């Protein structure tokens, strides 16, 4: 279990900042690909998630966790976590859109919230 000390709280806040930046990239690409290029929402969201993941990796490596792990190791682990997270995003988004009949925005926000919690825990403990 993660301790809730000052370092942990600071890391959560920084992780949130990195996640917000990555999410803005994710959502911007989602909207652009759906509205301008008529890409299906699931594929547009997946593309956005990948672009956002790059932003999040760099911010978390250098700012949030001040990682000393070699990039080859940290990035490989991060890619594994991002791939799993992207799959989870797609599964949650697809379920919310097709089974729960949610509109795109709330479905994506819900998927993002789940990704945040899972991603922080795995990245803090294993990736960086």
URBEL-V763579 format. One record per residue. N is the residue number from 0. RES is the residue in one letter. OMEGA is omega in whole degrees, 0 to 359 (NA if undefined). D_CENTER is the distance of its C-alpha to the mean C-alpha in whole Angstrom. Layout:
((N,RES,OMEGA,D_CENTER) (N,RES,OMEGA,D_CENTER))
This chain:
((0,X,180,21) (1,X,176,20) (2,X,177,22) (3,X,176,22) (4,X,183,24) (5,X,179,24) (6,X,180,21) (7,X,180,19) (8,X,178,19) (9,X,179,19) (10,X,178,16) (11,X,180,14) (12,X,178,15) (13,X,178,14) (14,X,177,10) (15,X,178,10) (16,X,177,12) (17,X,180,9) (18,X,177,6) (19,X,178,9) (20,X,179,10) (21,X,179,7) (22,X,176,7) (23,X,176,11) (24,X,179,10) (25,X,184,8) (26,X,179,11) (27,X,179,14) (28,X,176,14) (29,X,182,13) (30,X,180,17) (31,X,183,18) (32,X,179,18) (33,X,186,19) (34,X,185,22) (35,X,185,23) (36,X,177,23) (37,X,176,23) (38,X,178,20) (39,X,184,20) (40,X,181,17) (41,X,180,15) (42,X,178,15) (43,X,178,14) (44,X,179,11) (45,X,177,11) (46,X,178,12) (47,X,180,10) (48,X,180,6) (49,X,178,8) (50,X,178,10) (51,X,180,7) (52,X,178,6) (53,X,177,9) (54,X,182,10) (55,X,179,7) (56,X,184,9) (57,X,180,12) (58,X,181,12) (59,X,179,12) (60,X,187,14) (61,X,189,17) (62,X,187,16) (63,X,188,15) (64,X,181,16) (65,X,188,19) (66,X,172,18) (67,X,178,22) (68,X,178,20) (69,X,182,21) (70,X,181,19) (71,X,179,20) (72,X,182,19) (73,X,182,16) (74,X,177,14) (75,X,178,16) (76,X,180,14) (77,X,178,11) (78,X,178,11) (79,X,179,12) (80,X,180,9) (81,X,178,7) (82,X,177,10) (83,X,180,10) (84,X,178,7) (85,X,176,8) (86,X,177,11) (87,X,177,10) (88,X,181,9) (89,X,179,12) (90,X,180,14) (91,X,180,13) (92,X,180,13) (93,X,179,16) (94,X,181,18) (95,X,181,18) (96,X,188,19) (97,X,183,22) (98,X,183,23) (99,X,179,22) (100,X,176,23) (101,X,172,20) (102,X,188,20) (103,X,186,17) (104,X,180,16) (105,X,179,16) (106,X,180,15) (107,X,178,11) (108,X,178,11) (109,X,179,12) (110,X,180,9) (111,X,179,7) (112,X,178,9) (113,X,179,9) (114,X,182,6) (115,X,183,6) (116,X,181,10) (117,X,182,9) (118,X,179,7) (119,X,183,9) (120,X,182,12) (121,X,182,12) (122,X,179,11) (123,X,185,14) (124,X,191,16) (125,X,190,16) (126,X,188,14) (127,X,NA,15))
